[in-house]
Amino acid sequence: NNSGIPVSGINVSRKKQDQENIVFELAELTADKVGAPGAVSRSSVICFDEYVGPGYSRPTEGMVEAVKLLATTEAILLDPVYTGKVMAGCIDLSRQGYFDSCENVLFLHTGGSPALYAYLESFR
C-alpha cells in the first residue's frame, strides 16, 4: 500500500473473502480516479464478517447498542441494516484494541435512517 492507509470494512451480508475482493476493486477504482493508481494493495484491505449476526437485515444486540449510543451521545441516527451493524463492529474492534489510540478512523455514514421505523420493536 503506497498510501500507508489500511482499508477496514465491516460486512453486513457477505463472507469475508468475497467482501474483501469487492472492497479492493472499489479502492483501486477510487485511487485511479483521484490520480493515485496503485495506492492500495490487496493486503491492506481487511474485512470483518463477525458482525452480520443471524443474517442480512436481522437485528443484533451490538447493532441496537450502537444505534442507541450514537443517537443519545452524538445525535447521529444510524440505520439498523447497514450503518448500525458497521458501527457495532467499529465499537467492538475499538474495545478490542484493533485501532491504535493515536489513529484517525473514518466512518462513512451512507444514510438509511428512515429504516429505523421498520425496526422499532428492536429498540424497546
C-alpha positions in Angstrom: 0.0 0.0 0.0 1.8 3.1 -1.2 -0.5 5.4 0.8 0.1 3.5 4.1 -3.6 3.7 4.9 -5.3 0.5 5.8 -8.8 -0.2 4.5 -11.0 -1.9 7.0 -14.6 -3.0 6.3 -17.4 -4.4 8.4 -19.7 -6.8 6.4 -23.4 -6.8 6.7 -24.1 -9.8 4.5 -21.2 -11.3 2.5 -18.4 -13.6 3.7 -15.0 -12.0 4.5 -13.2 -13.1 1.3 -16.0 -12.0 -1.1 -16.3 -8.6 0.6 -12.5 -8.0 0.6 -12.3 -8.6 -3.1 -15.2 -6.2 -3.8 -13.7 -3.5 -1.5 -10.3 -3.9 -3.0 -11.7 -3.4 -6.5 -13.6 -0.3 -5.4 -10.5 1.1 -3.7 -8.4 0.5 -6.8 -11.0 2.3 -9.0 -11.2 5.2 -6.5 -7.4 5.5 -6.3 -7.3 5.6 -10.1 -10.0 8.3 -10.3 -8.1 10.6 -7.8 -4.8 10.1 -9.7 -3.2 7.7 -7.3 -3.1 4.4 -9.2 -1.6 1.6 -7.2 -2.1 3.4 -3.9 -4.0 0.4 -2.4 -2.6 -3.1 -2.1 -4.7 -6.1 -1.7 -3.1 -6.9 1.7 -4.2 -3.5 3.1 -7.9 -4.5 2.7 -9.3 -6.3 5.7 -13.0 -7.0 6.2 -14.8 -8.5 9.2 -17.8 -10.7 8.8 -18.3 -11.4 12.6 -21.0 -8.7 12.8 -23.5 -10.0 10.3 -25.3 -11.8 13.1 -28.3 -14.1 12.2 -28.3 -12.6 8.7 -28.7 -9.6 6.4 -31.1 -7.0 7.9 -31.6 -9.2 11.1 -31.0 -7.1 14.3 -28.1 -7.9 16.6 -27.5 -6.7 20.2 -24.4 -4.9 19.1 -26.4 -3.0 16.4 -29.1 -2.0 18.9 -26.4 -0.8 21.3 -24.6 1.2 18.6 -27.7 2.9 17.3 -28.8 3.9 20.8 -25.3 5.1 21.7 -24.8 7.3 18.7 -28.4 8.7 18.9 -28.0 9.6 22.6 -24.4 10.9 22.7 -23.9 12.4 19.2 -27.4 12.9 17.8 -26.4 10.7 14.8 -29.1 8.3 13.5 -27.8 5.0 12.1 -29.9 2.6 10.2 -30.3 -1.0 11.6 -29.4 -2.8 8.3 -26.1 -1.1 7.3 -24.6 1.7 9.4 -25.8 0.3 12.7 -24.1 -3.0 12.2 -21.0 -1.3 10.8 -20.8 1.0 13.8 -21.3 -2.0 16.1 -18.3 -3.6 14.5 -16.2 -0.4 14.9 -17.1 -0.1 18.5 -16.3 -3.7 19.2 -13.0 -3.5 17.3 -12.1 -0.4 19.2 -12.8 -2.1 22.5 -10.6 -5.0 21.4 -7.7 -2.6 20.7 -7.8 -3.1 16.9 -7.4 0.7 16.3 -4.4 2.4 17.7 -5.4 5.2 20.2 -3.5 7.7 18.1 -5.1 6.6 14.8 -7.8 8.5 12.9 -10.7 6.3 11.9 -13.0 7.4 9.1 -16.6 6.1 9.3 -18.6 6.5 6.1 -22.3 7.1 7.0 -24.3 6.0 4.0 -27.7 7.1 5.2 -30.7 4.9 5.6 -32.0 6.2 8.9 -35.7 6.1 7.8 -35.3 2.3 8.1 -35.3 2.8 11.9 -39.1 3.0 11.8 -39.4 -0.6 10.5 -37.3 -1.8 13.4 -38.9 0.0 16.4 -39.6 -3.3 18.3 -35.8 -4.0 18.3 -35.3 -0.8 20.4 -37.9 -1.3 23.1 
